[in-house]
Amino acid sequence: MVEVAIVGIGMHRFGRTDGVSGRAQAVHAAREAMRDAGVRFSDLQFGFGGSHSAGDADTLVSELGLTGLPFINVANGCATGGSALIAAEAAIRSGQHDIGLVLGFDKHPRGAFNTDPAEHGIGAWYGETGLMVTTQFFGMKIQRYLHEHDIDPGVLARIAEKSFRNGARNPMAWRRTELSAAEIAAAPMISHPLTQYMYCSPGEGAVALVLCRADRAREYRDRPVFLRGAALRSRRYGSFEVFSPWLAAERAESPSVEAARAVFEQAGVAPSDVDVAQVQDTESGAELMHLAETGLCAHGDQAELIDSGATEIGGRLPVNTDGGCIANGEPIGASGLRQVHENVLQLRGDAGEHQVPGSPRVGFTHVYGAPGISACTVLSR
């Protein structure tokens, strides 16, 4: 099988950009990625991209170029970006194409996501009880997790504190003001034990990547980053995930466990080999759980890991070095690709003020979303 490299990255700053459409943000990110790779749109052989609420990615050819290339829309909730990346990887690994574009973007209105239970095969009662409001679901889920693993809830504020600290060092982040753990813990309670500043918010932004055959990567840049693996998994019977209308008596592992296990096997590396990691942090409880679900640590060991400074930018296992979803917000179509963008910067040594020291060589990303899907990647230089 042909190996795959990432030779171009581009991003439109996350947050709120009044007067700029989601489509315009996507075009900006795509042009930045092509500029980074030193290619024109006419050089690309395919495109995969998606958005939850800002339009169809394939229509961006009107601005990028009417070259006739196949551009396929991808829609898979929070895994939209990861799914587009997996599709592009397969197109190159199979030998079908040599170089192409991956794109994710969104522009969500202010306020919580508004989702119809019927779209997920659930009765209206699920919304009427409040469980379609994901803040409530995540509050319930982390309560149970903290109890089962005897973890002090105080760690949740410390996780968010790190996110805001990292975001303050990232010029592309939405929230760039540091907040102390005490301020975060004292913020209005949204869904116990999670306060206002422990959650991310829907937002805007776009990310684009240019991928190519690894054996041609140095035609485009002298420091390519290689996509060693990409995997996506959906939930099994017995896992309790976003928009699950019941909790089975039998417990099953989450899709995050299976996606991470699959990608590490594909890449031929172990979680202990990871030098920098980006994991889904819809709220700080999600980062806590996903550290263990992806194999980066054992269940129950997270507080010690975090309090030791291991997950800081200068620590043994830097996590969410760009501030994660908490500092960047979550434009659904772009969020998973933001993680990949960040790891490419880190592996190139181009992350500036939030650069991980020591020349990291292996990066890991993990995204999770409704209705229980997870996509993971392993990158290396």
C-alpha positions, 0 to 999 in steps of 0.5 A: 500500500502507498504511504501518505504524507501531509504537505500543506496545512491551512486554517481560518481562526476559530471563534466568531467572525462576524460578516464572514460566511463559513464558506469564505472561511473554508476558501481561506483555509484551502488557499492557505493549505495550497500555499503551504504546499506550494500547489495550485488548485489545478494540481489537485486530483480530488477533494473531500470535505464537510460542514454541519451547518455552513453549506456543501463543501463541493460547491467551494469549487466555484471559488477555488477553481472549476477544474472538474476534480471529484469533490465529495461531501462528507457528513458524520457529525463531530467526526466529519473532518476525521471521516474526510481525512480517512476517505482521502487517505484511502484514495491515496493508499489505494493508488487511485490518486496522488494528491488532494485536499481535505477540508472541514468548516462550520459557522454555528449560530450562538447558543447550544446545538439544536438537534431533533431527536427524530434525526437520531431515531429517538422519540420526542420524549428524549428531548422533552426530558432535556437529554438532547442538551448535551451539557446535561448528558456530559454532566451525568456521564462524568459524575458516574466516571468520577464515582467509579474511579474515585477521582476528586472533581477538582481535577476538572477545573485544573484541566480547563485551566490548562486549556485556557493557558494553552489557548492564550499562547495560540494566535488561532484560538478563540479564547485567549485569556487565562483563567485560574482553576479557582475562577473556573470552579466558581463560575456558574454551574451548568450541569453538575459538576461542570461549570460554564468555563469547563465547556466548549462552545459552538463556534466558527472556523475552517481547516484544510490539509493537502495530502499526497503520496509519501514518496512524492512528499519532498517535491512539495516540502522538505519537512513533510509529516506522515499519516501513519494511521487513521481509524473510525469506529461507531458504538457497540451495544452496551456503550453509553454515548451521546444521544443513547436513549438507554443504558444497557445492563451489559457494559461495552467499551466506547468507540474511542477505545476501539478507534485508538486501539485500531490506529495504534495497531495500524501505525505500529506504535504504542500509546507510550510512544506518543510525544504530543496528543490532542483529545476531544474535550467537549468539556473537561470531563471528556479530556479526563475520560478520553486520556484513559479510553485512548490508552494514554494512561490507566483509568483512575490515574488521570489526576496524578498525571495532570497534577504532576504537570505531565500533560502541560506543553513542557510535560512528558505527554502534552495534551491539547497544546492549542487549547483544545475545544475549550479554548478554540470552540467547536465548529463541528466540521473543522474540529477534528482537522484542527487537531491534525493541523496542530499536530502537524505544526508541533511535529514540524516545530512551527507551533511558536509560543505553544511549541512542545520542546524536544522535537516531538516525533509522534502525534496522536489525535482523537475526536468523539461525538454524537451519536457515539463515534470516534476518529483517531490518527497517528502522525509522525515525522 
